Amino acid sequence: MKLQTLKPRMQTLSGLSVARLPKTADDLYQRPEHRVWRAKVLERAGWRCEAVDASRRCAKAAPAHRLFADHIVEVRDGGALLDLANGQCLCGSHHTAKTATARAIRRDPRGRGFRPEGSLRGRPL
């Protein structure tokens, strides 16, 4: 005799409690002043990622890798949009890690989100 299985009674879901909104760039980052700021940040870094892991600077550089002009203190957290002192050049992986950490800290009401080991330009991640 062959065993039969019952069909699920509930429709399967994606696992997300809320659907993600499509990613869009903020208008602030499309302005000519921001593009000039970005170029200056990347040029100052020599078109190489400025992240430091275990006392060694990341070796990723343009044109082989995509680089981001990142705000050390994010604009939504009070960082200056066009201040060169608030800018650093990061490769994609370091930029993603830094942004995820900033979001986790912002979500935690006590400001103690997950912080991976390492630093960027001498500042804790």
Backbone as CSV, one residue per row, in Angstrom:
resi,resn,N_x,N_y,N_z,CA_x,CA_y,CA_z,C_x,C_y,C_z
1,MET,0.838,-1.173,0.000,0.000,0.000,0.000,0.888,1.242,0.000
2,LYS,0.546,2.185,-0.829,1.341,3.399,-0.991,0.825,4.486,-0.062
3,LEU,1.758,5.160,0.625,1.380,6.256,1.525,1.047,7.493,0.708
4,GLN,0.016,8.182,1.103,-0.341,9.428,0.436,-0.084,10.580,1.397
5,THR,0.360,11.677,0.832,0.568,12.858,1.664,-0.540,13.858,1.406
6,LEU,-0.834,14.601,2.427,-1.860,15.634,2.282,-1.243,16.891,1.687
7,LYS,-2.018,17.580,0.889,-1.568,18.845,0.334,-1.601,19.902,1.434
8,PRO,-0.673,20.837,1.397,-0.694,21.892,2.418,-1.991,22.691,2.339
9,ARG,-2.528,23.048,3.491,-3.755,23.833,3.540,-3.472,25.326,3.418
10,MET,-2.259,25.705,3.735,-1.901,27.115,3.677,-0.925,27.340,2.541
11,GLN,-1.054,28.475,1.927,-0.134,28.855,0.872,1.207,29.241,1.494
12,THR,2.295,28.834,0.870,3.605,29.185,1.402,3.897,30.651,1.133
13,LEU,4.638,31.249,2.060,5.000,32.657,1.960,6.495,32.785,1.724
14,SER,6.907,33.962,1.382,8.320,34.194,1.102,9.181,34.176,2.365
15,GLY,8.580,34.237,3.524,9.339,34.290,4.767,9.504,35.696,5.291
16,LEU,9.187,36.670,4.499,9.274,38.060,4.930,7.947,38.485,5.541
17,SER,8.017,39.192,6.642,6.783,39.664,7.255,6.226,40.876,6.522
18,VAL,7.110,41.620,5.875,6.703,42.790,5.102,7.473,42.763,3.790
19,ALA,6.793,43.020,2.696,7.464,43.040,1.401,8.455,44.194,1.342
20,ARG,9.595,43.957,0.735,10.609,44.997,0.611,10.214,45.988,-0.472
21,LEU,10.489,47.245,-0.206,10.269,48.271,-1.207,11.437,48.280,-2.175
22,PRO,11.209,48.660,-3.416,12.332,48.721,-4.358,13.354,49.762,-3.903
23,LYS,14.624,49.464,-4.129,15.695,50.357,-3.712,15.782,51.539,-4.673
24,THR,15.818,52.739,-4.111,15.961,53.942,-4.927,17.029,54.836,-4.314
25,ALA,17.721,55.567,-5.164,18.754,56.484,-4.684,18.102,57.784,-4.245
26,ASP,18.542,58.308,-3.120,18.041,59.584,-2.617,18.477,60.700,-3.562
27,ASP,17.623,61.676,-3.763,17.938,62.798,-4.652,19.208,63.540,-4.233
28,LEU,19.522,63.523,-2.936,20.734,64.204,-2.461,21.980,63.709,-3.183
29,TYR,22.002,62.410,-3.489,23.185,61.800,-4.077,23.271,61.992,-5.589
30,GLN,22.282,62.597,-6.186,22.276,62.839,-7.626,22.695,64.267,-7.984
31,ARG,22.870,65.108,-6.998,23.208,66.513,-7.235,24.670,66.673,-7.654
32,PRO,24.952,67.691,-8.469,26.336,67.922,-8.924,27.317,68.121,-7.768
33,GLU,26.882,68.800,-6.693,27.786,69.035,-5.551,28.226,67.713,-4.927
34,HIS,27.303,66.750,-4.858,27.646,65.460,-4.269,28.594,64.693,-5.176
35,ARG,28.412,64.807,-6.476,29.312,64.126,-7.411,30.735,64.679,-7.307
36,VAL,30.863,65.982,-7.102,32.184,66.592,-6.903,32.789,66.078,-5.597
37,TRP,31.988,66.034,-4.518,32.445,65.521,-3.219,32.923,64.077,-3.371
38,ARG,32.143,63.260,-4.073,32.491,61.852,-4.290,33.836,61.732,-5.003
39,ALA,34.013,62.495,-6.062,35.264,62.436,-6.824,36.457,62.826,-5.950
40,LYS,36.292,63.840,-5.111,37.379,64.284,-4.235,37.726,63.219,-3.196
41,VAL,36.704,62.557,-2.633,36.937,61.509,-1.628,37.698,60.342,-2.261
42,LEU,37.264,59.906,-3.434,37.924,58.773,-4.096,39.342,59.128,-4.539
43,GLU,39.522,60.344,-5.044,40.857,60.779,-5.467,41.813,60.885,-4.288
44,ARG,41.325,61.433,-3.168,42.165,61.560,-1.968,42.657,60.197,-1.496
45,ALA,41.813,59.167,-1.666,42.171,57.810,-1.235,43.027,57.081,-2.270
46,GLY,43.304,57.737,-3.381,44.092,57.088,-4.422,43.308,55.996,-5.133
47,TRP,41.985,56.116,-5.141,41.091,55.140,-5.780,41.316,53.738,-5.228
48,ARG,41.519,53.668,-3.887,41.721,52.401,-3.193,40.924,52.410,-1.910
49,CYS,40.360,51.266,-1.550,39.552,51.142,-0.330,40.392,51.538,0.890
50,GLU,39.794,52.316,1.786,40.502,52.794,2.978,40.221,51.956,4.222
51,ALA,39.460,50.872,4.089,39.167,50.026,5.250,40.437,49.356,5.739
52,VAL,40.560,49.215,7.046,41.719,48.578,7.660,41.241,47.390,8.472
53,ASP,41.716,46.195,8.106,41.401,44.963,8.828,42.705,44.368,9.326
54,ALA,42.772,44.060,10.598,43.960,43.451,11.197,45.231,44.223,10.822
55,SER,45.180,45.540,10.954,46.305,46.443,10.703,46.762,46.490,9.247
56,ARG,45.936,45.981,8.322,46.285,46.023,6.906,45.174,46.715,6.127
57,ARG,45.582,47.636,5.282,44.612,48.341,4.449,44.131,47.408,3.333
58,CYS,42.842,47.486,3.050,42.237,46.683,1.987,42.945,46.977,0.663
59,ALA,43.183,45.953,-0.123,43.922,46.103,-1.383,43.021,46.372,-2.582
60,LYS,41.705,46.344,-2.405,40.807,46.535,-3.542,40.882,47.972,-4.045
61,ALA,40.991,48.108,-5.364,41.145,49.427,-5.963,40.465,49.464,-7.322
62,ALA,40.237,50.680,-7.817,39.671,50.879,-9.152,40.780,50.608,-10.168
63,PRO,40.504,50.190,-11.347,39.188,49.964,-11.938,38.664,48.555,-11.749
64,ALA,39.452,47.670,-11.112,39.035,46.278,-10.956,37.858,46.122,-9.995
65,HIS,37.692,47.052,-9.065,36.632,46.950,-8.060,35.814,48.229,-8.028
66,ARG,34.533,48.076,-7.716,33.663,49.235,-7.571,33.924,49.868,-6.212
67,LEU,34.070,51.180,-6.212,34.351,51.900,-4.975,33.211,52.848,-4.647
68,PHE,33.017,53.081,-3.361,31.959,53.950,-2.866,32.567,55.076,-2.046
69,ALA,32.080,56.287,-2.249,32.431,57.397,-1.373,31.411,57.339,-0.237
70,ASP,31.860,56.891,0.909,30.983,56.626,2.042,31.068,57.750,3.068
71,HIS,29.927,58.063,3.680,29.904,59.024,4.782,30.264,58.272,6.062
72,ILE,31.306,58.698,6.737,31.733,58.045,7.978,30.586,58.073,8.987
73,VAL,30.014,59.249,9.202,28.783,59.366,9.991,27.679,59.561,8.960
74,GLU,26.769,58.609,8.870,25.744,58.663,7.845,24.930,59.945,7.935
75,VAL,24.486,60.422,6.789,23.728,61.674,6.712,22.482,61.599,7.589
76,ARG,21.788,60.461,7.573,20.570,60.346,8.384,20.868,60.294,9.879
77,ASP,22.129,60.085,10.228,22.533,60.095,11.641,23.185,61.412,12.033
78,GLY,23.112,62.419,11.153,23.629,63.742,11.481,24.956,64.089,10.848
79,GLY,25.475,63.224,9.997,26.744,63.499,9.325,26.587,64.554,8.240
80,ALA,27.645,65.308,8.009,27.627,66.366,7.002,27.683,65.751,5.608
81,LEU,26.804,66.200,4.740,26.686,65.642,3.395,27.915,65.903,2.529
82,LEU,28.456,67.111,2.579,29.531,67.490,1.659,30.862,67.792,2.342
83,ASP,31.028,67.393,3.595,32.269,67.615,4.327,33.267,66.514,3.973
84,LEU,34.418,66.887,3.421,35.414,65.886,3.040,35.923,65.088,4.237
85,ALA,35.925,65.697,5.413,36.365,64.982,6.619,35.381,63.875,6.997
86,ASN,34.162,63.927,6.468,33.159,62.907,6.748,33.096,61.884,5.613
87,GLY,34.110,61.819,4.770,34.100,60.895,3.647,35.243,59.914,3.693
88,GLN,34.977,58.709,3.200,36.007,57.689,3.069,35.680,56.829,1.860
89,CYS,36.702,56.283,1.253,36.552,55.436,0.075,36.492,53.979,0.544
90,LEU,35.420,53.271,0.163,35.263,51.876,0.563,34.935,51.003,-0.637
91,CYS,35.418,49.764,-0.619,35.033,48.786,-1.632,33.612,48.306,-1.301
92,GLY,33.024,47.566,-2.197,31.653,47.119,-2.007,31.427,46.306,-0.744
93,SER,32.325,45.376,-0.447,32.115,44.528,0.730,32.245,45.315,2.034
94,HIS,33.217,46.217,2.117,33.358,47.020,3.332,32.215,48.030,3.462
95,HIS,31.753,48.586,2.345,30.644,49.525,2.386,29.366,48.825,2.862
96,THR,29.119,47.618,2.365,27.941,46.857,2.779,27.992,46.540,4.266
97,ALA,29.157,46.098,4.760,29.296,45.762,6.179,29.093,46.986,7.063
98,LYS,29.666,48.121,6.675,29.542,49.342,7.469,28.096,49.835,7.494
99,THR,27.423,49.787,6.340,26.032,50.230,6.265,25.129,49.321,7.089
100,ALA,25.340,48.014,7.015,24.531,47.073,7.797,24.717,47.303,9.294
101,THR,25.947,47.576,9.703,26.223,47.850,11.117,25.520,49.124,11.570
102,ALA,25.587,50.168,10.754,24.928,51.432,11.101,23.423,51.250,11.221
103,ARG,22.841,50.453,10.330,21.394,50.192,10.394,21.031,49.407,11.643
104,ALA,21.851,48.420,11.993,21.571,47.619,13.192,21.634,48.487,14.440
105,ILE,22.614,49.372,14.511,22.742,50.269,15.661,21.540,51.212,15.719
106,ARG,21.120,51.709,14.557,19.984,52.622,14.493,18.691,51.929,14.931
107,ARG,18.541,50.635,14.607,17.327,49.884,14.976,17.267,49.594,16.463
108,ASP,18.414,49.412,17.092,18.467,49.068,18.518,18.187,50.325,19.339
109,PRO,17.121,50.342,20.132,16.784,51.553,20.888,17.863,51.976,21.887
110,ARG,18.737,51.061,22.295,19.807,51.416,23.220,21.083,51.786,22.485
111,GLY,21.061,51.690,21.129,22.234,52.057,20.340,23.372,51.074,20.444
112,ARG,23.050,49.795,20.762,24.110,48.802,20.925,23.922,47.661,19.935
113,GLY,23.822,47.956,18.661,23.659,46.928,17.637,24.917,46.102,17.481
114,PHE,24.841,45.080,16.655,25.978,44.217,16.365,27.112,45.033,15.762
115,ARG,28.307,44.881,16.288,29.482,45.585,15.765,30.575,44.568,15.475
116,PRO,30.855,44.316,14.186,31.928,43.367,13.879,33.283,43.929,14.246
117,GLU,34.254,43.046,14.369,35.621,43.472,14.673,36.176,44.259,13.494
118,GLY,37.113,45.131,13.753,37.755,45.886,12.681,37.454,47.356,12.788
119,SER,38.053,48.119,11.919,37.813,49.551,11.931,37.989,50.119,10.542
120,LEU,37.473,51.307,10.346,37.614,52.034,9.096,38.294,53.344,9.405
121,ARG,39.444,53.571,8.797,40.218,54.786,9.004,40.413,55.102,10.481
122,GLY,40.686,54.075,11.264,40.977,54.263,12.668,39.738,54.413,13.540
123,ARG,38.560,54.327,12.947,37.322,54.455,13.720,36.666,53.084,13.829
124,PRO,36.075,52.735,14.981,35.396,51.450,15.093,34.249,51.370,14.105
125,LEU,34.020,50.167,13.597,32.895,49.965,12.677,31.586,50.224,13.352
